[in-house]
């Protein structure tokens, strides 16, 4: 049922109820006055319904905005996580492409573009090269090199 039809039906019901009550009263009001009172009561009821509908609409709009914000934040987290996974894969590929670093077990972790390298390197030059290779990957903001130099002996 359309809202205008609903309002009209409600107004008619309120008018009819008012007329029935007015007919039972023992006062000196004329039929015209009774009808006027019924119309006024119906208009008041309609105004209240409109106000309630307006408030409900505002509540729904606020709830929709809140839901959209939560979805957007979740999407941002997912995108950041996917970017970190891609960076980790690219850094691993760069390290694997280096002849001295490829045989080593270097753990690469990425969080919001910050790359952390853990493990061992054969010497200081290889350790520095790992930092350089990781830094060259697109999307890397900073590299924390926690590689240790292998003890020889």
VOGU-3710 file (C-alpha; in Angstrom, 3 decimals, decimal comma):
1> xxxxxxxxxx> 0,000/0,000/0,000  1,445/3,391/-0,957  2,198/5,793/1,869  -0,254/8,442/0,558  -3,013/5,836/0,425  -2,065/4,696/3,920  -2,208/8,289/5,222  -5,582/8,833/3,560  -6,981/5,634/5,056  -5,641/6,597/8,472
11> xxxxxxxxxx> -7,129/10,070/8,197  -10,515/8,631/7,185  -10,453/6,185/10,095  -9,544/8,937/12,535  -12,333/11,126/11,154  -14,872/8,319/11,434  -13,803/7,550/14,998  -14,026/11,200/15,939  -17,491/11,490/14,438  -18,687/8,404/16,320
21> xxxxxxxxxx> -17,358/9,772/19,595  -18,799/13,189/18,853  -22,205/11,718/18,101  -22,285/10,077/21,510  -21,441/13,280/23,352  -24,178/15,356/24,842  -23,060/18,806/24,025  -24,397/21,549/21,899  -21,779/21,240/19,131  -23,152/21,328/15,641
31> xxxxxxxxxx> -22,477/18,635/13,066  -20,140/21,033/11,261  -18,142/21,652/14,441  -17,915/17,929/15,051  -16,661/17,362/11,516  -14,146/20,186/11,944  -12,874/18,576/15,152  -12,557/15,236/13,366  -10,621/16,810/10,507  -8,331/18,578/12,969
41> xxxxxxxxxx> -7,682/15,319/14,839  -6,951/13,543/11,544  -4,534/16,276/10,500  -2,751/16,021/13,853  -2,468/12,261/13,477  -1,123/12,707/9,937  1,466/15,218/11,141  2,622/12,793/13,827  2,900/9,987/11,285  4,939/12,200/8,951
51> xxxxxxxxxx> 7,263/13,189/11,802  7,709/9,541/12,809  8,383/8,541/9,204  10,922/11,349/8,827  12,700/10,254/12,019  12,718/6,618/10,903  14,187/7,681/7,557  16,966/9,602/9,295  17,722/6,605/11,519  17,899/4,336/8,474
61> xxxxxxxxxx> 20,199/6,771/6,693  22,533/6,926/9,711  22,592/3,124/9,950  23,366/2,869/6,237  26,233/5,365/6,555  27,658/3,430/9,507  27,491/0,163/7,585  29,176/1,774/4,567  31,987/3,087/6,784  32,556/-0,365/8,286
71> xxxxxxxxxx> 32,630/-1,995/4,856  35,068/0,607/3,584  37,395/0,046/6,551  37,251/-3,723/6,030  38,033/-3,252/2,342  40,999/-1,027/3,196  42,383/-3,681/5,575  41,986/-6,372/2,932  43,740/-4,230/0,308  46,629/-3,472/2,669
81> xxxxxxxxxx> 46,990/-7,160/3,519  47,000/-8,118/-0,152  49,649/-5,475/-0,873  51,839/-6,836/1,938  51,544/-10,380/0,583  52,569/-9,158/-2,871  55,557/-7,256/-1,453  56,712/-10,325/0,499  56,505/-12,466/-2,653  58,483/-9,920/-4,693
91> xxxxxxxxxx> 61,197/-9,593/-2,029  61,494/-13,392/-1,816  61,817/-13,529/-5,607  64,511/-10,826/-5,604  66,489/-12,642/-2,907  66,124/-15,960/-4,752  67,533/-14,326/-7,885  70,805/-13,429/-6,130  73,437/-16,180/-6,419  74,738/-15,796/-2,827
101> xxxxxxxxxx> 71,391/-15,174/-1,154  69,310/-17,740/-3,038  70,702/-20,691/-1,085  70,029/-19,018/2,262  66,946/-19,311/4,338  65,825/-15,693/4,817  62,458/-15,087/6,420  60,644/-12,077/4,933  57,732/-10,479/6,795  55,834/-7,412/5,579
111> xxxxxxxxxx> 53,445/-5,210/7,528  52,067/-2,002/5,980  55,043/-1,724/3,620  57,648/-2,364/6,360  59,806/-5,363/5,394  61,657/-7,335/8,041  64,456/-9,727/7,042  65,459/-12,479/9,492  67,961/-15,268/9,140  71,660/-15,474/8,313
121> xxxxxxxxxx> 73,925/-14,077/5,620  77,369/-15,426/4,642  79,033/-12,012/5,045  78,357/-8,293/5,541  78,251/-7,632/1,787  75,504/-10,242/1,286  73,595/-8,800/4,249  73,761/-5,307/2,717  72,781/-6,673/-0,714  69,653/-8,253/0,863
131> xxxxxxxxxx> 68,657/-4,819/2,201  69,270/-3,227/-1,196  67,253/-5,873/-3,061  64,325/-5,615/-0,635  64,361/-1,798/-0,759  64,138/-1,869/-4,558  60,781/-3,686/-4,515  57,820/-1,485/-5,393  55,691/-0,652/-2,327  58,440/-1,165/0,267
141> xxxxxxxxxx> 58,546/1,807/2,623  61,333/0,624/4,924  63,540/-2,442/5,430  64,584/-3,713/8,845  67,479/-6,054/8,241  67,848/-8,449/11,185  70,094/-10,854/9,298  73,072/-12,141/11,252  76,456/-12,998/9,763  77,213/-16,748/9,712
151> xxx> 79,983/-17,744/12,039  82,835/-19,362/10,097  84,725/-22,130/11,605
//
